[in-house]
Amino acid sequence: MKITALKGQYIFGDFIGGQIWSLQQTSTGAWQRNLLLSTGFLISAFGRDDSGELYVVDYGTGTIYKLI
């Protein structure tokens, strides 16, 4: 995985707003949401390849983007 800072975090997106977020548990057990990226995408899916690289799908254009 190229983005090692995201290891162990749950990644999710907002279809309409185009934001990509991470969710991670803090040392106190609370959950913290972090905005990673604002895009113009209609985010419909995420995927990982065999190397653990993360991809996002833009429903609006049908394009698959690799997050780097």
N, CA, C, O and CB atoms as a CASP TS submission, in Angstrom:
PFRMAT TS
TARGET T0000
AUTHOR 0000-0000-0000
METHOD Language model
MODEL 1
PARENT N/A
ATOM      1  N   MET     1       0.845  -1.178   0.000  1.00  0.00           N
ATOM      2  CA  MET     1       0.000   0.000   0.000  1.00  0.00           C
ATOM      3  C   MET     1       0.887   1.235   0.000  1.00  0.00           C
ATOM      4  O   MET     1       1.741   1.395   0.872  1.00  0.00           O
ATOM      5  CB  MET     1      -0.960   0.001   1.217  1.00  0.00           C
ATOM      6  N   LYS     2       0.684   2.095  -0.965  1.00  0.00           N
ATOM      7  CA  LYS     2       1.490   3.315  -1.088  1.00  0.00           C
ATOM      8  C   LYS     2       1.140   4.332  -0.012  1.00  0.00           C
ATOM      9  O   LYS     2       2.016   5.056   0.462  1.00  0.00           O
ATOM     10  CB  LYS     2       1.299   3.937  -2.466  1.00  0.00           C
ATOM     11  N   ILE     3      -0.117   4.397   0.374  1.00  0.00           N
ATOM     12  CA  ILE     3      -0.541   5.371   1.384  1.00  0.00           C
ATOM     13  C   ILE     3      -0.554   4.657   2.738  1.00  0.00           C
ATOM     14  O   ILE     3      -1.608   4.256   3.230  1.00  0.00           O
ATOM     15  CB  ILE     3      -1.963   5.983   1.041  1.00  0.00           C
ATOM     16  N   THR     4       0.608   4.509   3.317  1.00  0.00           N
ATOM     17  CA  THR     4       0.730   3.736   4.551  1.00  0.00           C
ATOM     18  C   THR     4      -0.014   4.383   5.713  1.00  0.00           C
ATOM     19  O   THR     4      -0.385   3.688   6.659  1.00  0.00           O
ATOM     20  CB  THR     4       2.190   3.566   4.913  1.00  0.00           C
ATOM     21  N   ALA     5      -0.241   5.684   5.669  1.00  0.00           N
ATOM     22  CA  ALA     5      -0.964   6.371   6.746  1.00  0.00           C
ATOM     23  C   ALA     5      -2.414   5.900   6.846  1.00  0.00           C
ATOM     24  O   ALA     5      -3.054   6.100   7.878  1.00  0.00           O
ATOM     25  CB  ALA     5      -0.926   7.884   6.524  1.00  0.00           C
ATOM     26  N   LEU     6      -2.936   5.283   5.798  1.00  0.00           N
ATOM     27  CA  LEU     6      -4.327   4.819   5.805  1.00  0.00           C
ATOM     28  C   LEU     6      -4.466   3.373   6.266  1.00  0.00           C
ATOM     29  O   LEU     6      -5.580   2.863   6.378  1.00  0.00           O
ATOM     30  CB  LEU     6      -4.923   4.964   4.425  1.00  0.00           C
ATOM     31  N   LYS     7      -3.360   2.720   6.530  1.00  0.00           N
ATOM     32  CA  LYS     7      -3.415   1.313   6.942  1.00  0.00           C
ATOM     33  C   LYS     7      -4.237   1.179   8.225  1.00  0.00           C
ATOM     34  O   LYS     7      -4.009   1.897   9.199  1.00  0.00           O
ATOM     35  CB  LYS     7      -1.981   0.743   7.151  1.00  0.00           C
ATOM     36  N   GLY     8      -5.190   0.253   8.210  1.00  0.00           N
ATOM     37  CA  GLY     8      -6.030   0.004   9.368  1.00  0.00           C
ATOM     38  C   GLY     8      -7.212   0.943   9.505  1.00  0.00           C
ATOM     39  O   GLY     8      -7.956   0.856  10.482  1.00  0.00           O
ATOM     40  N   GLN     9      -7.402   1.840   8.546  1.00  0.00           N
ATOM     41  CA  GLN     9      -8.529   2.773   8.606  1.00  0.00           C
ATOM     42  C   GLN     9      -9.627   2.328   7.641  1.00  0.00           C
ATOM     43  O   GLN     9      -9.355   1.709   6.612  1.00  0.00           O
ATOM     44  CB  GLN     9      -8.066   4.217   8.273  1.00  0.00           C
ATOM     45  N   TYR    10     -10.855   2.651   7.990  1.00  0.00           N
ATOM     46  CA  TYR    10     -12.004   2.393   7.122  1.00  0.00           C
ATOM     47  C   TYR    10     -12.164   3.608   6.219  1.00  0.00           C
ATOM     48  O   TYR    10     -12.245   4.735   6.709  1.00  0.00           O
ATOM     49  CB  TYR    10     -13.320   2.114   7.955  1.00  0.00           C
ATOM     50  N   ILE    11     -12.209   3.395   4.908  1.00  0.00           N
ATOM     51  CA  ILE    11     -12.322   4.488   3.946  1.00  0.00           C
ATOM     52  C   ILE    11     -13.726   4.449   3.345  1.00  0.00           C
ATOM     53  O   ILE    11     -14.217   3.389   2.957  1.00  0.00           O
ATOM     54  CB  ILE    11     -11.223   4.383   2.826  1.00  0.00           C
ATOM     55  N   PHE    12     -14.365   5.619   3.272  1.00  0.00           N
ATOM     56  CA  PHE    12     -15.711   5.690   2.700  1.00  0.00           C
ATOM     57  C   PHE    12     -15.903   7.031   2.005  1.00  0.00           C
ATOM     58  O   PHE    12     -15.128   7.964   2.213  1.00  0.00           O
ATOM     59  CB  PHE    12     -16.790   5.485   3.794  1.00  0.00           C
ATOM     60  N   GLY    13     -16.939   7.120   1.181  1.00  0.00           N
ATOM     61  CA  GLY    13     -17.172   8.332   0.406  1.00  0.00           C
ATOM     62  C   GLY    13     -18.618   8.748   0.386  1.00  0.00           C
ATOM     63  O   GLY    13     -19.518   7.966   0.689  1.00  0.00           O
ATOM     64  N   ASP    14     -18.822  10.002   0.021  1.00  0.00           N
ATOM     65  CA  ASP    14     -20.146  10.602  -0.099  1.00  0.00           C
ATOM     66  C   ASP    14     -20.487  10.701  -1.588  1.00  0.00           C
ATOM     67  O   ASP    14     -19.823  11.418  -2.337  1.00  0.00           O
ATOM     68  CB  ASP    14     -20.199  12.015   0.596  1.00  0.00           C
ATOM     69  N   PHE    15     -21.519   9.980  -2.007  1.00  0.00           N
ATOM     70  CA  PHE    15     -21.898   9.928  -3.417  1.00  0.00           C
ATOM     71  C   PHE    15     -22.186  11.316  -3.984  1.00  0.00           C
ATOM     72  O   PHE    15     -21.664  11.659  -5.045  1.00  0.00           O
ATOM     73  CB  PHE    15     -23.116   9.038  -3.597  1.00  0.00           C
ATOM     74  N   ILE    16     -22.987  12.107  -3.315  1.00  0.00           N
ATOM     75  CA  ILE    16     -23.384  13.421  -3.829  1.00  0.00           C
ATOM     76  C   ILE    16     -22.305  14.473  -3.597  1.00  0.00           C
ATOM     77  O   ILE    16     -21.993  15.245  -4.503  1.00  0.00           O
ATOM     78  CB  ILE    16     -24.686  13.867  -3.177  1.00  0.00           C
ATOM     79  N   GLY    17     -21.732  14.514  -2.393  1.00  0.00           N
ATOM     80  CA  GLY    17     -20.756  15.546  -2.055  1.00  0.00           C
ATOM     81  C   GLY    17     -19.366  15.313  -2.616  1.00  0.00           C
ATOM     82  O   GLY    17     -18.592  16.259  -2.767  1.00  0.00           O
ATOM     83  N   GLY    18     -19.036  14.049  -2.930  1.00  0.00           N
ATOM     84  CA  GLY    18     -17.738  13.741  -3.506  1.00  0.00           C
ATOM     85  C   GLY    18     -16.585  13.706  -2.514  1.00  0.00           C
ATOM     86  O   GLY    18     -15.426  13.653  -2.925  1.00  0.00           O
ATOM     87  N   GLN    19     -16.874  13.736  -1.229  1.00  0.00           N
ATOM     88  CA  GLN    19     -15.795  13.694  -0.243  1.00  0.00           C
ATOM     89  C   GLN    19     -15.396  12.243   0.049  1.00  0.00           C
ATOM     90  O   GLN    19     -16.218  11.326   0.021  1.00  0.00           O
ATOM     91  CB  GLN    19     -16.224  14.410   1.063  1.00  0.00           C
ATOM     92  N   ILE    20     -14.106  12.077   0.328  1.00  0.00           N
ATOM     93  CA  ILE    20     -13.575  10.784   0.752  1.00  0.00           C
ATOM     94  C   ILE    20     -13.108  10.949   2.194  1.00  0.00           C
ATOM     95  O   ILE    20     -12.353  11.867   2.514  1.00  0.00           O
ATOM     96  CB  ILE    20     -12.397  10.291  -0.189  1.00  0.00           C
ATOM     97  N   TRP    21     -13.563  10.054   3.052  1.00  0.00           N
ATOM     98  CA  TRP    21     -13.308  10.127   4.486  1.00  0.00           C
ATOM     99  C   TRP    21     -12.597   8.872   4.962  1.00  0.00           C
ATOM    100  O   TRP    21     -12.647   7.827   4.312  1.00  0.00           O
ATOM    101  CB  TRP    21     -14.617  10.323   5.261  1.00  0.00           C
ATOM    102  N   SER    22     -11.932   8.991   6.111  1.00  0.00           N
ATOM    103  CA  SER    22     -11.415   7.813   6.805  1.00  0.00           C
ATOM    104  C   SER    22     -12.028   7.780   8.196  1.00  0.00           C
ATOM    105  O   SER    22     -12.406   8.810   8.755  1.00  0.00           O
ATOM    106  CB  SER    22      -9.848   7.829   6.877  1.00  0.00           C
ATOM    107  N   LEU    23     -12.114   6.591   8.732  1.00  0.00           N
ATOM    108  CA  LEU    23     -12.623   6.400  10.087  1.00  0.00           C
ATOM    109  C   LEU    23     -11.617   5.534  10.829  1.00  0.00           C
ATOM    110  O   LEU    23     -11.235   4.462  10.361  1.00  0.00           O
ATOM    111  CB  LEU    23     -14.056   5.745  10.086  1.00  0.00           C
ATOM    112  N   GLN    24     -11.193   6.016  11.994  1.00  0.00           N
ATOM    113  CA  GLN    24     -10.243   5.242  12.780  1.00  0.00           C
ATOM    114  C   GLN    24     -10.569   5.353  14.258  1.00  0.00           C
ATOM    115  O   GLN    24     -11.106   6.356  14.727  1.00  0.00           O
ATOM    116  CB  GLN    24      -8.810   5.709  12.514  1.00  0.00           C
ATOM    117  N   GLN    25     -10.231   4.304  14.967  1.00  0.00           N
ATOM    118  CA  GLN    25     -10.472   4.280  16.401  1.00  0.00           C
ATOM    119  C   GLN    25      -9.260   4.867  17.120  1.00  0.00           C
ATOM    120  O   GLN    25      -8.119   4.511  16.827  1.00  0.00           O
ATOM    121  CB  GLN    25     -10.764   2.836  16.893  1.00  0.00           C
ATOM    122  N   THR    26      -9.521   5.770  18.063  1.00  0.00           N
ATOM    123  CA  THR    26      -8.446   6.396  18.822  1.00  0.00           C
ATOM    124  C   THR    26      -8.020   5.490  19.975  1.00  0.00           C
ATOM    125  O   THR    26      -8.643   4.459  20.230  1.00  0.00           O
ATOM    126  CB  THR    26      -8.887   7.776  19.354  1.00  0.00           C
ATOM    127  N   SER    27      -6.976   5.876  20.651  1.00  0.00           N
ATOM    128  CA  SER    27      -6.471   5.080  21.774  1.00  0.00           C
ATOM    129  C   SER    27      -7.461   5.012  22.936  1.00  0.00           C
ATOM    130  O   SER    27      -7.376   4.110  23.770  1.00  0.00           O
ATOM    131  CB  SER    27      -5.154   5.656  22.264  1.00  0.00           C
ATOM    132  N   THR    28      -8.409   5.969  22.995  1.00  0.00           N
ATOM    133  CA  THR    28      -9.421   5.960  24.054  1.00  0.00           C
ATOM    134  C   THR    28     -10.646   5.133  23.678  1.00  0.00           C
ATOM    135  O   THR    28     -11.557   4.965  24.488  1.00  0.00           O
ATOM    136  CB  THR    28      -9.846   7.379  24.378  1.00  0.00           C
ATOM    137  N   GLY    29     -10.669   4.612  22.439  1.00  0.00           N
ATOM    138  CA  GLY    29     -11.795   3.807  21.982  1.00  0.00           C
ATOM    139  C   GLY    29     -12.840   4.591  21.217  1.00  0.00           C
ATOM    140  O   GLY    29     -13.783   4.008  20.682  1.00  0.00           O
ATOM    141  N   ALA    30     -12.686   5.912  21.156  1.00  0.00           N
ATOM    142  CA  ALA    30     -13.619   6.743  20.389  1.00  0.00           C
ATOM    143  C   ALA    30     -13.305   6.601  18.896  1.00  0.00           C
ATOM    144  O   ALA    30     -12.205   6.206  18.509  1.00  0.00           O
ATOM    145  CB  ALA    30     -13.531   8.243  20.836  1.00  0.00           C
ATOM    146  N   TRP    31     -14.296   6.934  18.078  1.00  0.00           N
ATOM    147  CA  TRP    31     -14.102   6.890  16.628  1.00  0.00           C
ATOM    148  C   TRP    31     -13.915   8.298  16.108  1.00  0.00           C
ATOM    149  O   TRP    31     -14.628   9.222  16.499  1.00  0.00           O
ATOM    150  CB  TRP    31     -15.295   6.203  15.921  1.00  0.00           C
ATOM    151  N   GLN    32     -12.940   8.450  15.216  1.00  0.00           N
ATOM    152  CA  GLN    32     -12.623   9.766  14.650  1.00  0.00           C
ATOM    153  C   GLN    32     -12.756   9.710  13.138  1.00  0.00           C
ATOM    154  O   GLN    32     -12.180   8.840  12.485  1.00  0.00           O
ATOM    155  CB  GLN    32     -11.194  10.220  15.053  1.00  0.00           C
ATOM    156  N   ARG    33     -13.521  10.644  12.589  1.00  0.00           N
ATOM    157  CA  ARG    33     -13.701  10.752  11.137  1.00  0.00           C
ATOM    158  C   ARG    33     -12.799  11.866  10.626  1.00  0.00           C
ATOM    159  O   ARG    33     -12.757  12.951  11.205  1.00  0.00           O
ATOM    160  CB  ARG    33     -15.200  11.028  10.762  1.00  0.00           C
ATOM    161  N   ASN    34     -12.073  11.597   9.533  1.00  0.00           N
ATOM    162  CA  ASN    34     -11.162  12.566   8.947  1.00  0.00           C
ATOM    163  C   ASN    34     -11.461  12.746   7.469  1.00  0.00           C
ATOM    164  O   ASN    34     -11.561  11.765   6.733  1.00  0.00           O
ATOM    165  CB  ASN    34      -9.709  12.133   9.149  1.00  0.00           C
ATOM    166  N   LEU    35     -11.604  13.989   7.029  1.00  0.00           N
ATOM    167  CA  LEU    35     -11.780  14.269   5.612  1.00  0.00           C
ATOM    168  C   LEU    35     -10.435  14.117   4.926  1.00  0.00           C
ATOM    169  O   LEU    35      -9.470  14.790   5.290  1.00  0.00           O
ATOM    170  CB  LEU    35     -12.368  15.691   5.383  1.00  0.00           C
ATOM    171  N   LEU    36     -10.364  13.233   3.930  1.00  0.00           N
ATOM    172  CA  LEU    36      -9.119  12.999   3.209  1.00  0.00           C
ATOM    173  C   LEU    36      -9.030  13.811   1.933  1.00  0.00           C
ATOM    174  O   LEU    36      -7.966  14.327   1.589  1.00  0.00           O
ATOM    175  CB  LEU    36      -8.976  11.540   2.888  1.00  0.00           C
ATOM    176  N   LEU    37     -10.163  13.926   1.222  1.00  0.00           N
ATOM    177  CA  LEU    37     -10.127  14.523  -0.106  1.00  0.00           C
ATOM    178  C   LEU    37     -11.520  14.961  -0.517  1.00  0.00           C
ATOM    179  O   LEU    37     -12.501  14.258  -0.277  1.00  0.00           O
ATOM    180  CB  LEU    37      -9.550  13.537  -1.132  1.00  0.00           C
ATOM    181  N   SER    38     -11.599  16.127  -1.137  1.00  0.00           N
ATOM    182  CA  SER    38     -12.850  16.583  -1.756  1.00  0.00           C
ATOM    183  C   SER    38     -12.679  16.458  -3.262  1.00  0.00           C
ATOM    184  O   SER    38     -11.731  16.989  -3.839  1.00  0.00           O
ATOM    185  CB  SER    38     -13.206  18.069  -1.339  1.00  0.00           C
ATOM    186  N   THR    39     -13.605  15.753  -3.885  1.00  0.00           N
ATOM    187  CA  THR    39     -13.530  15.524  -5.329  1.00  0.00           C
ATOM    188  C   THR    39     -14.825  16.021  -5.968  1.00  0.00           C
ATOM    189  O   THR    39     -15.759  16.410  -5.266  1.00  0.00           O
ATOM    190  CB  THR    39     -13.290  14.007  -5.653  1.00  0.00           C
ATOM    191  N   GLY    40     -14.876  16.008  -7.250  1.00  0.00           N
ATOM    192  CA  GLY    40     -16.113  16.287  -7.968  1.00  0.00           C
ATOM    193  C   GLY    40     -16.800  15.008  -8.400  1.00  0.00           C
ATOM    194  O   GLY    40     -17.699  15.034  -9.241  1.00  0.00           O
ATOM    195  N   PHE    41     -16.378  13.880  -7.825  1.00  0.00           N
ATOM    196  CA  PHE    41     -16.862  12.568  -8.242  1.00  0.00           C
ATOM    197  C   PHE    41     -18.217  12.245  -7.615  1.00  0.00           C
ATOM    198  O   PHE    41     -18.556  12.728  -6.534  1.00  0.00           O
ATOM    199  CB  PHE    41     -15.846  11.491  -7.873  1.00  0.00           C
ATOM    200  N   LEU    42     -18.974  11.421  -8.318  1.00  0.00           N
ATOM    201  CA  LEU    42     -20.134  10.732  -7.748  1.00  0.00           C
ATOM    202  C   LEU    42     -19.604   9.375  -7.309  1.00  0.00           C
ATOM    203  O   LEU    42     -19.629   8.415  -8.080  1.00  0.00           O
ATOM    204  CB  LEU    42     -21.354  10.603  -8.792  1.00  0.00           C
ATOM    205  N   ILE    43     -19.126   9.293  -6.075  1.00  0.00           N
ATOM    206  CA  ILE    43     -18.413   8.111  -5.596  1.00  0.00           C
ATOM    207  C   ILE    43     -19.389   6.955  -5.421  1.00  0.00           C
ATOM    208  O   ILE    43     -20.325   7.023  -4.625  1.00  0.00           O
ATOM    209  CB  ILE    43     -17.683   8.410  -4.266  1.00  0.00           C
ATOM    210  N   SER    44     -19.146   5.886  -6.190  1.00  0.00           N
ATOM    211  CA  SER    44     -20.056   4.733  -6.121  1.00  0.00           C
ATOM    212  C   SER    44     -19.398   3.491  -5.549  1.00  0.00           C
ATOM    213  O   SER    44     -20.097   2.579  -5.107  1.00  0.00           O
ATOM    214  CB  SER    44     -20.594   4.421  -7.491  1.00  0.00           C
ATOM    215  N   ALA    45     -18.076   3.430  -5.544  1.00  0.00           N
ATOM    216  CA  ALA    45     -17.414   2.224  -5.041  1.00  0.00           C
ATOM    217  C   ALA    45     -15.941   2.499  -4.770  1.00  0.00           C
ATOM    218  O   ALA    45     -15.349   3.437  -5.304  1.00  0.00           O
ATOM    219  CB  ALA    45     -17.563   1.064  -6.044  1.00  0.00           C
ATOM    220  N   PHE    46     -15.373   1.650  -3.923  1.00  0.00           N
ATOM    221  CA  PHE    46     -13.940   1.607  -3.689  1.00  0.00           C
ATOM    222  C   PHE    46     -13.479   0.187  -3.967  1.00  0.00           C
ATOM    223  O   PHE    46     -14.274  -0.751  -3.902  1.00  0.00           O
ATOM    224  CB  PHE    46     -13.576   2.055  -2.233  1.00  0.00           C
ATOM    225  N   GLY    47     -12.216   0.026  -4.273  1.00  0.00           N
ATOM    226  CA  GLY    47     -11.658  -1.296  -4.483  1.00  0.00           C
ATOM    227  C   GLY    47     -10.183  -1.308  -4.143  1.00  0.00           C
ATOM    228  O   GLY    47      -9.542  -0.264  -4.022  1.00  0.00           O
ATOM    229  N   ARG    48      -9.659  -2.515  -3.992  1.00  0.00           N
ATOM    230  CA  ARG    48      -8.228  -2.706  -3.742  1.00  0.00           C
ATOM    231  C   ARG    48      -7.693  -3.734  -4.717  1.00  0.00           C
ATOM    232  O   ARG    48      -8.385  -4.688  -5.071  1.00  0.00           O
ATOM    233  CB  ARG    48      -7.963  -3.149  -2.274  1.00  0.00           C
ATOM    234  N   ASP    49      -6.452  -3.534  -5.150  1.00  0.00           N
ATOM    235  CA  ASP    49      -5.831  -4.535  -6.011  1.00  0.00           C
ATOM    236  C   ASP    49      -5.004  -5.504  -5.164  1.00  0.00           C
ATOM    237  O   ASP    49      -4.994  -5.408  -3.937  1.00  0.00           O
ATOM    238  CB  ASP    49      -4.944  -3.858  -7.090  1.00  0.00           C
ATOM    239  N   ASP    50      -4.316  -6.430  -5.817  1.00  0.00           N
ATOM    240  CA  ASP    50      -3.538  -7.443  -5.106  1.00  0.00           C
ATOM    241  C   ASP    50      -2.399  -6.851  -4.282  1.00  0.00           C
ATOM    242  O   ASP    50      -1.925  -7.479  -3.335  1.00  0.00           O
ATOM    243  CB  ASP    50      -2.980  -8.436  -6.087  1.00  0.00           C
ATOM    244  N   SER    51      -1.957  -5.646  -4.637  1.00  0.00           N
ATOM    245  CA  SER    51      -0.882  -4.980  -3.892  1.00  0.00           C
ATOM    246  C   SER    51      -1.417  -4.135  -2.749  1.00  0.00           C
ATOM    247  O   SER    51      -0.643  -3.536  -2.002  1.00  0.00           O
ATOM    248  CB  SER    51      -0.058  -4.111  -4.823  1.00  0.00           C
ATOM    249  N   GLY    52      -2.746  -4.081  -2.606  1.00  0.00           N
ATOM    250  CA  GLY    52      -3.353  -3.295  -1.538  1.00  0.00           C
ATOM    251  C   GLY    52      -3.590  -1.839  -1.907  1.00  0.00           C
ATOM    252  O   GLY    52      -3.983  -1.039  -1.058  1.00  0.00           O
ATOM    253  N   GLU    53      -3.353  -1.486  -3.177  1.00  0.00           N
ATOM    254  CA  GLU    53      -3.597  -0.106  -3.609  1.00  0.00           C
ATOM    255  C   GLU    53      -5.098   0.161  -3.643  1.00  0.00           C
ATOM    256  O   GLU    53      -5.891  -0.733  -3.938  1.00  0.00           O
ATOM    257  CB  GLU    53      -2.965   0.161  -5.006  1.00  0.00           C
ATOM    258  N   LEU    54      -5.477   1.391  -3.339  1.00  0.00           N
ATOM    259  CA  LEU    54      -6.884   1.769  -3.206  1.00  0.00           C
ATOM    260  C   LEU    54      -7.362   2.518  -4.440  1.00  0.00           C
ATOM    261  O   LEU    54      -6.657   3.381  -4.965  1.00  0.00           O
ATOM    262  CB  LEU    54      -7.094   2.628  -1.954  1.00  0.00           C
ATOM    263  N   TYR    55      -8.568   2.182  -4.903  1.00  0.00           N
ATOM    264  CA  TYR    55      -9.172   2.805  -6.078  1.00  0.00           C
ATOM    265  C   TYR    55     -10.563   3.316  -5.713  1.00  0.00           C
ATOM    266  O   TYR    55     -11.221   2.783  -4.819  1.00  0.00           O
ATOM    267  CB  TYR    55      -9.244   1.802  -7.268  1.00  0.00           C
ATOM    268  N   VAL    56     -10.999   4.359  -6.423  1.00  0.00           N
ATOM    269  CA  VAL    56     -12.341   4.908  -6.247  1.00  0.00           C
ATOM    270  C   VAL    56     -12.997   4.995  -7.632  1.00  0.00           C
ATOM    271  O   VAL    56     -12.338   5.304  -8.626  1.00  0.00           O
ATOM    272  CB  VAL    56     -12.296   6.323  -5.539  1.00  0.00           C
ATOM    273  N   VAL    57     -14.294   4.720  -7.676  1.00  0.00           N
ATOM    274  CA  VAL    57     -15.047   4.739  -8.927  1.00  0.00           C
ATOM    275  C   VAL    57     -15.941   5.969  -8.961  1.00  0.00           C
ATOM    276  O   VAL    57     -16.697   6.233  -8.026  1.00  0.00           O
ATOM    277  CB  VAL    57     -15.888   3.449  -9.090  1.00  0.00           C
ATOM    278  N   ASP    58     -15.838   6.724 -10.069  1.00  0.00           N
ATOM    279  CA  ASP    58     -16.710   7.880 -10.304  1.00  0.00           C
ATOM    280  C   ASP    58     -17.869   7.418 -11.178  1.00  0.00           C
ATOM    281  O   ASP    58     -17.698   7.162 -12.370  1.00  0.00           O
ATOM    282  CB  ASP    58     -15.926   9.072 -10.979  1.00  0.00           C
ATOM    283  N   TYR    59     -19.036   7.316 -10.581  1.00  0.00           N
ATOM    284  CA  TYR    59     -20.233   6.867 -11.295  1.00  0.00           C
ATOM    285  C   TYR    59     -20.579   7.811 -12.448  1.00  0.00           C
ATOM    286  O   TYR    59     -21.085   7.373 -13.482  1.00  0.00           O
ATOM    287  CB  TYR    59     -21.420   6.763 -10.329  1.00  0.00           C
ATOM    288  N   GLY    60     -20.307   9.094 -12.270  1.00  0.00           N
ATOM    289  CA  GLY    60     -20.655  10.098 -13.281  1.00  0.00           C
ATOM    290  C   GLY    60     -19.959   9.887 -14.607  1.00  0.00           C
ATOM    291  O   GLY    60     -20.555  10.096 -15.663  1.00  0.00           O
ATOM    292  N   THR    61     -18.696   9.472 -14.565  1.00  0.00           N
ATOM    293  CA  THR    61     -17.931   9.281 -15.803  1.00  0.00           C
ATOM    294  C   THR    61     -17.592   7.823 -16.074  1.00  0.00           C
ATOM    295  O   THR    61     -17.184   7.474 -17.182  1.00  0.00           O
ATOM    296  CB  THR    61     -16.658  10.083 -15.747  1.00  0.00           C
ATOM    297  N   GLY    62     -17.761   6.967 -15.062  1.00  0.00           N
ATOM    298  CA  GLY    62     -17.386   5.565 -15.205  1.00  0.00           C
ATOM    299  C   GLY    62     -15.889   5.347 -15.072  1.00  0.00           C
ATOM    300  O   GLY    62     -15.390   4.268 -15.389  1.00  0.00           O
ATOM    301  N   THR    63     -15.169   6.356 -14.609  1.00  0.00           N
ATOM    302  CA  THR    63     -13.717   6.285 -14.491  1.00  0.00           C
ATOM    303  C   THR    63     -13.311   5.708 -13.137  1.00  0.00           C
ATOM    304  O   THR    63     -13.938   5.981 -12.113  1.00  0.00           O
ATOM    305  CB  THR    63     -13.094   7.675 -14.685  1.00  0.00           C
ATOM    306  N   ILE    64     -12.253   4.907 -13.157  1.00  0.00           N
ATOM    307  CA  ILE    64     -11.668   4.355 -11.935  1.00  0.00           C
ATOM    308  C   ILE    64     -10.357   5.096 -11.696  1.00  0.00           C
ATOM    309  O   ILE    64      -9.498   5.168 -12.576  1.00  0.00           O
ATOM    310  CB  ILE    64     -11.440   2.790 -12.044  1.00  0.00           C
ATOM    311  N   TYR    65     -10.217   5.649 -10.481  1.00  0.00           N
ATOM    312  CA  TYR    65      -9.034   6.412 -10.119  1.00  0.00           C
ATOM    313  C   TYR    65      -8.256   5.693  -9.028  1.00  0.00           C
ATOM    314  O   TYR    65      -8.839   5.167  -8.079  1.00  0.00           O
ATOM    315  CB  TYR    65      -9.420   7.823  -9.661  1.00  0.00           C
ATOM    316  N   LYS    66      -6.944   5.673  -9.170  1.00  0.00           N
ATOM    317  CA  LYS    66      -6.071   5.129  -8.129  1.00  0.00           C
ATOM    318  C   LYS    66      -5.711   6.259  -7.177  1.00  0.00           C
ATOM    319  O   LYS    66      -5.283   7.328  -7.609  1.00  0.00           O
ATOM    320  CB  LYS    66      -4.781   4.476  -8.742  1.00  0.00           C
ATOM    321  N   LEU    67      -5.885   6.024  -5.888  1.00  0.00           N
ATOM    322  CA  LEU    67      -5.520   7.035  -4.885  1.00  0.00           C
ATOM    323  C   LEU    67      -4.037   6.912  -4.591  1.00  0.00           C
ATOM    324  O   LEU    67      -3.557   5.840  -4.223  1.00  0.00           O
ATOM    325  CB  LEU    67      -6.360   6.870  -3.574  1.00  0.00           C
ATOM    326  N   ILE    68      -3.311   8.009  -4.752  1.00  0.00           N
ATOM    327  CA  ILE    68      -1.865   7.999  -4.497  1.00  0.00           C
ATOM    328  C   ILE    68      -1.471   9.100  -3.544  1.00  0.00           C
ATOM    329  O   ILE    68      -0.293   9.241  -3.217  1.00  0.00           O
ATOM    330  CB  ILE    68      -1.087   8.142  -5.796  1.00  0.00           C
TER
END
